[in-house]
Amino acid sequence: MLEEVTGAALVVAMADARGEGWGLGKIGTSAGISHEQVRRMLAEGLAAAREHPAR
């Protein structure tokens, strides 16, 4: 359960950084993951948000 919460918080933080103009590489370096993992996590997070929008 904790992993789901921290993972979701990480995706939100990455999306915020992306919105501020950060590149995938810079986000990945800051998070300690590859830019490809950032891309996948953002894509999956967006898909999940569309399936389960906040109320």
Buried (B, 14 or more C-beta within 10 A) or exposed (E): EEEEEEEEEBBEEBBEBBEEEBEBEBBBBEBEBEBEBBBEBBEEBEEEBEEEEEE
